Each structure stands twice: as structure tokens, then as C-alpha cells.
């Protein structure tokens, strides 16, 4: 009986082994498929999260844009309410209103408004437009004059270069620079600021000088020369300005 059962046992072994092999292979395939599915699912989730974040950014930008638009509209409405005051015959009141408008608007906005006012049929509005442009110009000029005394050498050079290029014939610029050497303000000038101011003045158009400015320049050179610690560059700047003053039509 034992001999008769041996072939059955030997035949069942390969079947079990094959079944185990198939089960192992199937398990590996299932693992691979699940891994791929999980990876794809994760990628889809990541993309959705990225899309949601992008959408949040867009919504924030739109909200910010809406708030900025509201703020701009409110400023424009307030400026519009000031327009009747720009037609005041009283110059001081009109100047004050121009200053308020200038504070409320950006430089570009103010330039557009004052340009439009200059084309108005109203004499007062045309004057207000001109005053507005002058206020913008004076603000830029003041910034450049103060920048000649900045901490950064690059800022100082840039300011002097622009003043020489765009304001060489400006009596207002000459006066503002000379004001830096007044007894009340001269202590705030660095050695570089002193030199820069003198070099700018030396590069100006002699025809733009007034007798008051010429006198102020001589007083400024006298104040600086009286200091005991001035260096050769400062002395050279003083000498250059002294030479320039000899070219003036006014003395």
C-alpha cells in the first residue's frame, strides 16, 4: 500500500511549489500595482494642493487689488472735493490746497492732474496746475540737494551728477545748495557734502546767479576756510568755486 501511494505524493509537490510561486509572483504584482496607484494618488493630491495654494494666492492678490482700488477711489474723491479751493483768488489758500493735493496723490497721479489743470479754461485752475508742477519739481530738487550729503558715496555721486545735468541753470537749486552752508545747517554737512556742494556750484551757469547768491557763496567759502581741519580736496573745491565766481555777471 505504501508503494502504491508514492507517485501521488511526488506529483503533489510540484503543484504546491508552483502554487506558491504563483502566489508570490501575484503578491509582488499586487504590491507594485498598489505602489504605482499610491504614487499616482499622491501626485494628484500634491497637484490639487498646489492648485489650491495658487488659487489662494490669486484670491489674496485680487483682494489686495480691490482694497487698493477702493483706497485710490477714496483719495480721488477727496481730491475732487478740494478742486473748488484751487480756484481761490487768495494765493496762500490756493498754495495750501495744492500742497494737500500733492500729499494725497502719487507723483504720477499729481502730474496727470496738474497737467489737466493747465489746460483748463479757468485762469485760477491753470495757475494751480503750474504751482502743482513747481511743487513736484521742488520736492525732487530738495531730495537731490540733501542726497549730496548722503552716507552712500554712490548716492552722493548720483545726486551731484543729476544736479549738474538737469539744474545747472536753476537759480532755485543754487539757493538751496547755498542754504546748506548757513550757520544753522553747516554743522550737518560732512566733508563730502561740503565738497559736493562746491563742485556743483562751480558747474552752474554764471547767468543763473543772483547777487544774493554770490554773496552767500563767498560767506560759505569763508566759513569753511576758517576751519582748521579742512583737507586738500576741500581747498581745491573752494579754489574752483572762487574761480567760477569771477565769471559771474553779478558780483
C-alpha positions in Angstrom: 0.0 0.0 0.0 2.9 2.3 0.8 4.5 1.7 -2.6 1.3 2.5 -4.4 0.9 6.0 -2.7 4.4 7.3 -3.5 3.6 8.6 -7.0 0.8 10.6 -5.7 3.0 12.4 -3.2 5.7 13.1 -5.7 3.1 14.6 -8.1 1.6 16.9 -5.5 4.9 18.6 -4.6 5.4 20.4 -7.9 1.8 21.6 -7.8 2.3 23.1 -4.3 5.6 24.7 -5.3 4.0 26.1 -8.5 1.1 27.4 -6.5 3.4 29.1 -4.0 5.4 30.6 -6.9 2.3 32.0 -8.5 1.1 33.3 -5.2 4.4 35.1 -4.6 4.5 36.5 -8.1 0.9 37.7 -7.8 1.7 39.2 -4.4 4.6 41.1 -5.9 2.5 42.3 -8.8 -0.2 43.5 -6.4 2.5 45.3 -4.4 3.8 47.0 -7.5 0.4 48.0 -8.7 -0.5 49.4 -5.2 2.7 51.3 -5.1 2.0 52.8 -8.6 -1.5 53.6 -7.6 -0.4 55.2 -4.3 2.3 57.3 -6.2 -0.3 58.5 -8.7 -2.8 59.3 -6.0 -0.1 61.2 -4.1 0.8 63.2 -7.2 -2.8 64.0 -7.8 -3.2 65.2 -4.2 0.0 67.3 -4.5 -1.2 68.9 -7.7 -4.5 69.6 -6.1 -2.8 71.2 -3.1 -0.6 73.3 -5.4 -3.7 74.4 -7.4 -5.4 75.3 -4.1 -2.4 77.3 -3.0 -2.2 79.1 -6.4 -5.9 79.8 -6.1 -5.4 81.3 -2.6 -2.6 83.5 -3.8 -4.8 84.7 -6.7 -7.6 85.4 -4.3 -5.3 87.4 -2.0 -3.9 89.4 -4.9 -7.4 90.2 -6.1 -8.5 91.1 -2.6 -5.5 93.4 -2.3 -6.1 94.9 -5.7 -9.7 95.6 -4.7 -8.7 97.2 -1.4 -6.1 99.3 -3.3 -8.7 100.4 -5.8 -11.1 101.4 -3.0 -8.3 103.4 -1.3 -7.5 105.1 -4.6 -11.1 106.0 -5.3 -11.4 107.5 -1.8 -8.3 109.6 -2.4 -9.6 110.7 -5.8 -13.0 111.7 -4.3 -11.2 113.7 -1.6 -9.0 115.5 -4.1 -12.1 116.2 -6.2 -13.7 117.9 -3.1 -10.7 120.2 -3.0 -11.0 121.5 -6.6 -13.2 124.5 -5.6 -10.4 125.6 -3.3 -8.0 125.6 -6.2 -10.0 128.4 -7.7 -9.5 130.7 -4.7 -8.1 134.1 -5.5 -6.2 134.1 -2.3 -2.8 132.8 -3.3 -1.9 131.4 0.2 -5.1 129.3 0.3 -4.6 128.1 -3.2 -1.0 127.1 -2.4 -2.1 125.3 0.7 -4.7 123.3 -1.3 -2.0 122.5 -3.9 0.1 121.1 -1.1 -2.7 118.9 0.2 -3.4 117.6 -3.3 0.3 116.8 -3.7 0.3 114.9 -0.4 -2.8 112.8 -1.4 -1.5 111.7 -4.8 1.4 109.8 -6.1 3.9 111.7 -8.3 2.4 110.3 -11.5 -1.1 110.9 -10.4 -0.3 114.5 -9.4 1.5 115.2 -12.7 -1.6 114.0 -14.6 -3.9 116.1 -12.6 -1.8 119.3 -12.8 -1.3 118.7 -16.5 -5.0 118.6 -16.9 -5.5 121.7 -14.8 -3.0 123.6 -17.0 -5.4 123.0 -20.0 -8.4 124.4 -18.1 -10.3 127.5 -19.3 -10.1 128.8 -15.7 -7.2 131.1 -15.0 -7.1 130.1 -11.4 -7.0 126.4 -12.3 -4.2 127.0 -14.8 -2.2 128.7 -12.1 -2.9 125.9 -9.7 -1.7 123.4 -12.3 1.5 125.4 -12.7 2.0 125.6 -9.0 1.5 121.9 -8.7 4.2 121.2 -11.2 6.5 123.5 -9.4 5.8 121.8 -6.1 6.7 118.4 -7.7 9.9 119.9 -9.1 10.9 121.5 -5.8 10.4 118.2 -4.0 12.7 116.4 -6.3 15.2 119.2 -6.2 15.2 119.2 -2.4 15.8 115.5 -2.4 18.8 115.8 -4.7 20.3 118.6 -2.7 20.0 116.6 0.6 21.3 113.5 -1.2 24.6 115.2 -1.9 25.3 114.7 1.8 24.1 111.1 2.0 26.1 108.3 3.7 26.4 106.3 0.5 29.1 107.5 -1.9 27.1 106.2 -4.8 24.0 108.2 -3.8 26.2 111.3 -3.4 27.7 110.9 -6.9 24.3 110.2 -8.4 22.8 113.4 -6.9 25.7 115.7 -7.9 25.6 114.3 -11.5 21.9 114.8 -11.8 22.0 118.3 -10.4 24.8 119.3 -12.8 23.0 117.7 -15.7 19.4 119.0 -15.0 19.8 122.0 -12.7 22.9 123.8 -13.9 20.8 126.8 -14.9 18.5 126.8 -11.9 18.7 129.8 -9.5 16.5 127.8 -7.1 18.9 124.9 -7.0 21.8 127.3 -6.4 20.0 128.9 -3.5 19.1 125.5 -1.9 22.7 124.3 -2.1 24.0 127.6 -0.6 21.4 127.2 2.3 23.3 124.1 3.4 26.2 126.3 4.4 24.2 128.6 6.6 25.4 128.8 10.2 22.4 126.9 11.4 22.9 124.0 9.0 26.6 123.8 8.2 27.4 121.5 11.1 25.2 118.8 9.5 27.4 118.8 6.4 30.0 116.0 6.1 33.3 116.8 4.4 32.0 115.0 1.3 28.8 117.1 1.4 30.9 120.3 1.6 33.0 119.3 -1.4 30.0 118.1 -3.4 28.1 121.4 -2.9 31.0 123.5 -4.0 31.7 121.3 -7.1 28.0 121.6 -8.1 28.1 125.4 -7.7 31.2 125.6 -9.8 29.5 123.7 -12.6 26.5 126.1 -12.8 25.6 128.6 -15.5 27.1 132.0 -14.4 23.9 133.7 -15.8 21.8 131.8 -13.2 23.4 133.5 -10.2 21.9 136.5 -8.3 24.0 139.0 -6.4 22.5 137.5 -3.1 23.7 134.0 -4.1 27.1 135.3 -5.0 27.4 136.9 -1.6 26.1 133.7 0.1 28.7 131.7 -1.8 31.6 133.9 -0.5 30.3 133.7 3.0 30.1 129.9 2.7 33.7 129.7 1.5 34.8 131.9 4.3 33.1 129.7 6.9 34.7 126.5 5.5 38.1 128.1 5.1 38.1 129.2 8.7 38.0 125.6 9.9 41.4 124.2 10.9 40.8 120.6 9.8 40.0 121.0 6.1 41.9 118.8 3.6 43.4 119.4 0.2 40.2 118.3 -1.6 38.1 120.9 0.2 40.7 123.6 -0.5 40.7 122.6 -4.2 36.9 122.8 -4.2 37.0 126.2 -2.7 39.6 127.4 -5.2 37.4 126.1 -8.1 34.3 128.0 -6.8 36.3 131.2 -6.3 37.4 131.0 -9.9 33.9 130.3 -11.0 32.6 133.4 -9.1 34.9 135.6 -11.2 32.8 134.7 -14.3 29.5 135.9 -12.8 27.7 138.8 -14.3 26.8 139.9 -10.8 29.3 140.4 -8.0 
